[in-house]
Amino acid sequence: MGFINQTSVSDFLLLGLSSDPKLQPVMFGIFLFIYLVTVIGNMFIILAIKSDSHLHTPMYFFISNLSLTDICTSSTTIPKMLVNIQEQNLSITFAGCLTQACFAMLFLSLECCLLAAMAYDRYVAICYPLRYTVIMNWYLCRLIILFSLLSSTVNALLLSLMMLWLSFCKTLEIPHFFCEITHIIKIACSDTSINIIMIYIAGLTFGGITFSGIVFSYIEIVSTVLKIPSVQGRYKAFSTCGSHLSVISLFYGTGLSVCISSSVTDSPRKTALASVMYTVVTQMMNPFIYSLRNKDMKDALKKVIGIMTSL
């Protein structure tokens, strides 16, 4: 098999989730529906929080940032897939592939940071309720968002730019619906050991450390809630964490399923199908989780919908 340097790479081929021509219109319809629901649902969450002064709290500030991140994540992966299906063209330029991989890593890393920040917010609210407004001040909240964005950006840029030193085989087929960095590395013909080490470091940093922070926060939360004498008090404390726990379970659970599927199956297509859950479905489900399980959010959404329908 021949080798080509990245500078001469013109196009990669995104093979998608299926090569069956009969399934392409169905997949186009499904993913278009998912994308529209994701964008509209998360936009409603952002508008509801912004328009209701009662929701101008750290918890909802992080939720609105999570919704914006979900929109960006879906917009990074789905539109190119829809265009390829519509035009019956699997190609994506090297620059476009690298850019897509960079933004996908950026927003998925940012989602990990936001989920950890939201866990810390619940930890402070339940374990230190009298000091909550002092600890979770707006300066700290904005600093957390800024640090999360900067660290995610540096991580994504570093991993993406390291791809420029790779050489690729002449067969530039990526068995995925978007340019996922591990799949790009697999088709490289040069030494990728440094790239793989950096990916593991990034995974431990944004996956392992943030998840450890979430686990620690909820251990402390459970310990504090169990000390509350009344059942009603325990339920009220736990109820504020319900939506966040659902989102965490969905995001990290589906991410873990991708890791398991990639280790037990030799089929890249099956791994790509599993990755749909944490890169597409999770982003669509988050607005429903936060709106259906939260009375304040429901009321704010009703107001926004009422204003929009009256125009």
VMD Tcl script that draws the C-alpha trace (Angstrom):
set ca {
  {0.00 0.00 0.00}
  {1.33 3.46 -0.89}
  {1.94 6.34 1.46}
  {1.07 10.00 1.04}
  {1.96 12.94 3.23}
  {-0.90 14.95 4.73}
  {0.03 17.94 2.56}
  {-1.05 16.02 -0.55}
  {-4.27 14.68 0.95}
  {-7.24 16.09 -0.95}
  {-10.29 14.31 0.44}
  {-11.36 11.76 3.01}
  {-14.40 9.58 2.49}
  {-17.00 9.48 5.28}
  {-18.64 6.08 4.84}
  {-21.47 6.92 7.24}
  {-23.55 4.44 9.20}
  {-24.71 2.30 6.27}
  {-23.75 1.72 2.66}
  {-27.24 0.51 1.70}
  {-28.70 3.04 -0.81}
  {-32.24 2.18 0.30}
  {-31.49 3.31 3.86}
  {-30.04 6.68 2.87}
  {-33.40 8.56 2.56}
  {-34.55 7.05 5.86}
  {-31.33 8.10 7.61}
  {-31.59 11.57 6.09}
  {-35.10 11.98 7.47}
  {-34.20 10.62 10.92}
  {-31.09 12.76 11.37}
  {-32.77 15.88 9.98}
  {-35.58 15.39 12.51}
  {-33.06 14.83 15.34}
  {-31.10 17.93 14.35}
  {-34.18 20.18 14.19}
  {-35.48 18.89 17.53}
  {-32.03 19.40 19.10}
  {-31.64 22.98 17.87}
  {-35.23 24.06 18.55}
  {-35.42 22.32 21.94}
  {-32.15 23.76 23.21}
  {-32.99 27.21 21.83}
  {-36.24 27.16 23.81}
  {-34.29 26.25 26.95}
  {-31.91 29.21 26.42}
  {-34.77 31.63 25.68}
  {-36.79 30.44 28.68}
  {-33.85 30.94 31.05}
  {-32.96 34.33 29.60}
  {-36.54 35.63 29.67}
  {-37.43 34.56 33.24}
  {-35.65 36.47 36.00}
  {-36.44 33.68 38.48}
  {-34.10 31.43 36.48}
  {-31.14 33.80 36.65}
  {-29.26 31.53 39.05}
  {-25.96 29.62 38.69}
  {-27.74 26.30 38.09}
  {-29.74 27.64 35.12}
  {-26.71 29.61 33.91}
  {-24.86 26.32 33.50}
  {-27.92 24.69 31.92}
  {-28.17 27.44 29.29}
  {-24.46 27.01 28.49}
  {-24.97 23.25 28.23}
  {-27.85 23.82 25.78}
  {-25.67 26.10 23.65}
  {-22.93 23.47 23.70}
  {-25.43 20.79 22.61}
  {-26.47 22.93 19.63}
  {-22.84 23.42 18.64}
  {-22.02 19.70 19.01}
  {-24.92 18.65 16.77}
  {-24.14 21.41 14.26}
  {-20.57 20.13 14.00}
  {-21.52 16.58 13.02}
  {-25.02 16.28 11.55}
  {-25.22 18.95 8.77}
  {-22.21 17.57 6.86}
  {-23.73 14.09 7.07}
  {-27.03 15.39 5.69}
  {-25.25 17.19 2.85}
  {-23.31 14.04 1.93}
  {-26.48 11.95 1.86}
  {-28.38 14.56 -0.16}
  {-25.59 14.99 -2.72}
  {-24.67 11.28 -2.66}
  {-21.10 12.35 -2.10}
  {-19.02 10.85 0.72}
  {-16.03 13.19 0.46}
  {-14.79 15.77 2.93}
  {-11.61 17.79 2.46}
  {-8.61 17.22 4.70}
  {-8.97 20.74 6.13}
  {-12.71 20.22 6.61}
  {-12.15 16.87 8.32}
  {-9.53 18.32 10.65}
  {-11.79 21.28 11.47}
  {-14.75 19.01 12.17}
  {-12.66 16.77 14.43}
  {-11.34 19.83 16.29}
  {-14.79 21.30 16.96}
  {-16.24 17.91 17.93}
  {-13.50 17.44 20.54}
  {-13.90 21.02 21.74}
  {-17.64 20.79 22.40}
  {-17.59 17.25 23.83}
  {-14.77 18.26 26.20}
  {-16.72 21.38 27.14}
  {-19.79 19.25 27.86}
  {-17.74 17.15 30.31}
  {-16.58 20.32 32.07}
  {-20.10 21.76 32.25}
  {-21.54 18.57 33.73}
  {-18.81 18.63 36.39}
  {-19.50 22.32 37.10}
  {-23.21 21.57 37.49}
  {-22.40 18.75 39.92}
  {-20.27 21.17 41.97}
  {-23.15 23.67 41.95}
  {-25.54 21.04 43.36}
  {-22.90 20.02 45.92}
  {-22.57 23.57 47.24}
  {-26.36 24.14 47.16}
  {-27.13 21.03 49.23}
  {-24.05 20.72 51.46}
  {-23.54 24.45 52.13}
  {-26.96 26.08 51.55}
  {-26.30 29.11 53.77}
  {-23.07 29.93 51.92}
  {-24.38 29.07 48.44}
  {-24.78 32.64 47.15}
  {-21.36 33.59 48.51}
  {-19.51 30.60 47.03}
  {-21.40 30.34 43.71}
  {-21.13 34.01 42.85}
  {-21.35 35.23 39.26}
  {-17.62 35.89 39.08}
  {-16.87 32.22 39.88}
  {-19.55 30.95 37.47}
  {-18.17 33.00 34.59}
  {-14.62 32.00 35.53}
  {-15.61 28.31 35.39}
  {-17.14 28.75 31.94}
  {-14.10 30.67 30.68}
  {-11.63 28.12 32.06}
  {-13.68 25.22 30.64}
  {-13.81 26.86 27.21}
  {-10.10 27.73 27.16}
  {-8.95 24.28 28.34}
  {-11.27 22.52 25.87}
  {-10.04 24.74 23.03}
  {-6.36 24.12 23.84}
  {-7.00 20.37 24.05}
  {-8.89 20.27 20.73}
  {-6.32 22.41 18.90}
  {-3.39 20.41 20.25}
  {-4.84 17.04 19.22}
  {-5.94 18.35 15.83}
  {-2.68 20.08 14.95}
  {-0.75 16.93 15.80}
  {-2.58 15.28 12.89}
  {-0.64 17.52 10.49}
  {2.52 15.47 11.06}
  {0.89 12.18 10.06}
  {1.16 10.44 6.72}
  {-1.85 8.64 5.34}
  {-2.43 5.58 3.20}
  {-3.99 6.06 -0.20}
  {-7.21 4.50 1.09}
  {-8.70 7.44 2.98}
  {-11.98 5.86 4.07}
  {-13.35 6.75 7.51}
  {-16.04 4.27 8.66}
  {-17.96 6.93 10.55}
  {-20.54 9.67 9.96}
  {-18.13 12.41 11.05}
  {-14.36 12.89 11.37}
  {-13.71 11.35 14.77}
  {-10.03 11.64 15.68}
  {-9.45 8.00 16.63}
  {-10.81 6.85 13.27}
  {-8.53 9.30 11.45}
  {-5.52 7.94 13.35}
  {-6.44 4.37 12.42}
  {-6.06 5.07 8.70}
  {-2.70 6.82 9.15}
  {0.33 4.91 7.91}
  {2.96 6.71 10.00}
  {3.75 6.27 13.69}
  {0.73 7.37 15.74}
  {2.00 6.42 19.22}
  {2.33 10.05 20.37}
  {-1.16 10.86 19.07}
  {-2.62 7.88 20.91}
  {-0.84 8.84 24.17}
  {-2.17 12.40 23.87}
  {-5.70 11.09 23.28}
  {-5.47 8.94 26.42}
  {-4.21 11.94 28.41}
  {-7.06 14.08 27.09}
  {-9.55 11.30 27.88}
  {-8.29 11.00 31.45}
  {-8.34 14.77 31.87}
  {-11.75 15.62 30.45}
  {-13.42 12.27 31.05}
  {-11.72 10.82 34.10}
  {-11.09 13.93 36.20}
  {-14.47 15.54 35.50}
  {-16.30 12.25 36.15}
  {-14.34 11.79 39.39}
  {-15.41 15.29 40.40}
  {-19.03 14.40 39.68}
  {-18.80 11.17 41.71}
  {-17.18 13.00 44.65}
  {-19.86 15.70 44.56}
  {-22.69 13.17 44.66}
  {-21.07 11.11 47.41}
  {-21.04 14.26 49.53}
  {-24.59 15.13 48.45}
  {-25.94 11.68 49.39}
  {-24.09 11.79 52.70}
  {-25.62 15.20 53.52}
  {-29.14 14.32 52.34}
  {-29.25 11.13 54.43}
  {-28.69 13.29 57.52}
  {-31.89 15.24 56.83}
  {-34.50 13.93 59.32}
  {-37.67 14.39 57.25}
  {-38.51 12.27 54.20}
  {-39.97 15.33 52.48}
  {-36.72 17.23 53.03}
  {-34.70 14.39 51.53}
  {-36.99 14.19 48.52}
  {-36.80 17.95 47.94}
  {-33.00 17.88 48.09}
  {-32.70 14.90 45.75}
  {-35.28 16.32 43.32}
  {-32.97 19.24 42.48}
  {-30.41 16.69 41.24}
  {-32.77 14.47 39.24}
  {-32.37 16.14 35.86}
  {-28.61 16.47 36.20}
  {-28.22 12.82 37.16}
  {-30.31 11.80 34.14}
  {-28.13 13.83 31.79}
  {-24.92 12.46 33.34}
  {-26.18 8.87 33.08}
  {-27.13 9.37 29.44}
  {-23.89 11.11 28.41}
  {-21.36 8.99 30.29}
  {-23.38 5.78 29.92}
  {-23.49 6.08 26.13}
  {-19.82 7.14 26.05}
  {-18.91 4.02 28.02}
  {-20.97 1.89 25.63}
  {-18.84 3.18 22.74}
  {-15.65 2.18 24.58}
  {-17.08 -1.29 25.28}
  {-18.37 -1.79 21.74}
  {-15.01 -0.78 20.23}
  {-13.21 -3.32 22.44}
  {-15.57 -6.27 21.84}
  {-16.32 -5.80 18.14}
  {-14.09 -5.51 15.08}
  {-16.78 -3.66 13.15}
  {-16.06 0.10 12.93}
  {-19.63 0.64 11.68}
  {-21.07 -0.81 14.91}
  {-18.80 1.48 16.94}
  {-19.91 4.45 14.83}
  {-23.54 3.49 15.41}
  {-22.93 3.36 19.17}
  {-21.26 6.79 19.08}
  {-24.50 8.28 17.71}
  {-25.87 8.00 21.22}
  {-23.44 10.36 22.94}
  {-22.81 12.72 20.01}
  {-26.38 13.05 18.70}
  {-29.11 11.50 20.87}
  {-27.88 12.91 24.19}
  {-27.93 16.46 22.81}
  {-31.51 15.94 21.61}
  {-32.73 14.48 24.91}
  {-31.24 17.10 27.27}
  {-33.97 19.75 26.68}
  {-36.71 17.19 27.38}
  {-34.99 16.00 30.55}
  {-34.64 19.52 31.95}
  {-38.10 20.68 30.89}
  {-40.12 17.63 31.91}
  {-38.51 17.22 35.34}
  {-38.44 20.88 36.35}
  {-41.58 22.86 37.22}
  {-39.84 26.26 37.00}
  {-38.52 25.40 33.56}
  {-41.96 24.23 32.42}
  {-43.53 27.50 33.52}
  {-40.82 29.54 31.77}
  {-41.21 27.51 28.57}
  {-44.98 28.02 28.62}
  {-44.43 31.77 28.84}
  {-41.98 31.75 25.92}
  {-44.28 29.60 23.79}
  {-47.24 31.81 24.71}
  {-45.36 34.96 23.66}
  {-44.23 33.38 20.38}
  {-47.69 32.09 19.46}
  {-49.25 35.49 20.17}
  {-46.95 37.30 17.74}
}
mol new
graphics top color blue
foreach p $ca { graphics top sphere $p radius 0.5 }
foreach p [lrange $ca 0 end-1] q [lrange $ca 1 end] { graphics top cylinder $p $q radius 0.2 }
display resetview
